[in-house]
Amino acid sequence: MATSIAAKHAKGKFAADAIMAAAARCTEDIEKNGAAAVINGTVGSMMNENGDLVVLQVVKDTFAALTPEQIVAYAPIPGFQEFLDAAIDQCFGASRPDGFIRAIATPGGSGAIHTAVHNYSDPGDEVLTTDWYWGAYRNIARDDNRILREFELLTEDGTFNFQSFEKNVTELVAKQYNTVIILNSPANNPTGYGLSLEEWDRVLDFLKQAVAGKDKNIILVSDVAYLDYSGEKEECRQFFKKFGNLPANIMPIVAYTCSKSFTLYGQRLGAMICVTPEEAIADEFMAINKYTARATWSNANSSAMWTMIEITKDPDKVARLDQERAMYFQMIKERADIFMEEAAACGLKILPYISGFFITIPVTHADKICDILEQEHVYLVPLKKGIRLAVCSVSKQKITGLAAKVKKAIDAAGIVQ
Ligand SMILES: Cc1ncc(COP(=O)(O)O)c(C=O)c1O
């Protein structure tokens, strides 16, 4: 009997998700032993100090006040214009780059990244990202018959690895018409690293040089999923200004999402936002990405768009939004500070964390170490080259003492970091 009838490109695909698998084991443990006994460091959404999912209060209030029509009506294919204007404004803040800026509503940052890859690379192309990356990038590339290629994000001393970046970009530009590069900064998932303004300058200068005078293009997908919890509101956005005045064959596309910024994760709303000096390229961006929207999800979630519109048109609500985000940024920072201080004290190495939802402990045999930790009711996510801890979801009380537990498990597994 036939065991597969899938098309050739789909055969053998399955989403083995280490995060979901660890989360499922954790849920089982909680059911058996109670939440107090278990540390769940797998969840990539913010949990408050009581372990409950954070929904920003201003979002809760605004969502609850929507009319049935706002909730159920179809939206235009590219999204409501008020939403697109608000998304551009919320994304860039005071650091709006110069140039033609256009946006299309997408189902979260995922939809934005997928569509950028789909419309700016060809089947068989390699798409470049960092070796520490959010696992879904690989699914997005492979599902679209592209190949994900990694460069090393960090040097030995924990700064951006220009050598690896430049080598990989040079090779890709030599062999492809378009090179799509996905950079998740600030607050990289899973490391918490972010490029400094000087590092951004050097990255962009190199990209200019790499395609100068060539019929080649670079599409820089700037994944800013954790932007609103990465630092002071305007300071963490300063790098966006550098996306203006680039040559026309380098186009930043910002993958903006309301998942974390508005705690609207499951409502599936984001935007892809382009910056280009050429109006024709901006028009093409709208045309081709609207086409893909129509061909896939059609139109984005009206209720999430209206929630965003209603908040951003009211200065009092914006002030509440900013204040709540700042409070939760502080909550995550305090947790990360505890972990980093204790890690330093017990000799546990971690990757350079600046901000964001995750801290990574670089190790080999992460699976083995995570198994040992799970016996202690501690659930973290094993990655290829490390272990990911979600500081967004572990309370200060539970994070206290955790570094020593991880160190002990690494020693017990006989691993030297
Ligand atoms: C690095 C990164 N980019 C993008 C996303 C996109 O999420 P969403 O599609 O919910 O906006 C996530 C979510 O976990 C992420 O970790």
The ligand as an SDF file (V2000), in Angstrom:
LIG
                    3D

 16 16  0  0  0  0  0  0  0  0999 V2000
   12.7680   35.9100   15.8810 C   0  0  0  0  0  0  0  0  0  0  0  0
   11.3130   35.9060   15.6140 C   0  0  0  0  0  0  0  0  0  0  0  0
   10.8800   36.5080   14.5220 N   0  0  0  0  0  0  0  0  0  0  0  0
    9.5860   36.5380   14.2100 C   0  0  0  0  0  0  0  0  0  0  0  0
    8.6560   35.9380   15.0260 C   0  0  0  0  0  0  0  0  0  0  0  0
    7.2840   36.0210   14.5010 C   0  0  0  0  0  0  0  0  0  0  0  0
    6.2370   35.7890   15.2540 O   0  0  0  0  0  0  0  0  0  0  0  0
    4.7920   36.1290   14.7170 P   0  0  0  0  0  0  0  0  0  0  0  0
    4.6100   35.4400   13.4220 O   0  0  0  0  0  0  0  0  0  0  0  0
    3.8970   35.6590   15.7800 O   0  0  0  0  0  0  0  0  0  0  0  0
    4.7700   37.6200   14.5480 O   0  0  0  0  0  0  0  0  0  0  0  0
    9.0560   35.2680   16.1890 C   0  0  0  0  0  0  0  0  0  0  0  0
    8.1140   34.5770   17.0740 C   0  0  0  0  0  0  0  0  0  0  0  0
    8.4180   33.8120   17.9220 O   0  0  0  0  0  0  0  0  0  0  0  0
   10.4290   35.2650   16.4850 C   0  0  0  0  0  0  0  0  0  0  0  0
   10.9160   34.6560   17.5700 O   0  0  0  0  0  0  0  0  0  0  0  0
  1  2  1  0
  2  3  1  0
  2 15  2  0
  3  4  2  0
  4  5  1  0
  5  6  1  0
  5 12  2  0
  6  7  1  0
  7  8  1  0
  8  9  2  0
  8 10  1  0
  8 11  1  0
 12 13  1  0
 12 15  1  0
 13 14  2  0
 15 16  1  0
M  END
$$$$
